[in-house]
Amino acid sequence: MSVQASSVGAVVTGFAVVVGYLAFFWRTFKQNPGNRLIECGTLTLIAFMAMVGFISIPGLLVHLPDWVFILWILLVLLLCFSTLFFAAQRIWRTPTRMNRKQRHE
């Protein structure tokens, strides 16, 4: 079985992009401890970028069972909804905190 140069180049490029994004998102994740919105959003982007990187590898989906890919998509969807929940929570709490500060002054 011969490996085409374009396939190897696609795999190396996809891997480099995924590693670059992972490094950037991991740094962001570690610089904001306790911020659930940043943490969950970073994990969402890492999972999504890894999925995009693995999909770009030629022939991977042929050898990957369907249930693995379905679970991966489910993970990304759950992380997306969790991120939206934490964003809505932050939006809801901001006016509430401002109102409390104004009452106590």
Order of alpha helices (4+ residues) and beta strands (2+ residues): alpha-alpha-alpha-alpha
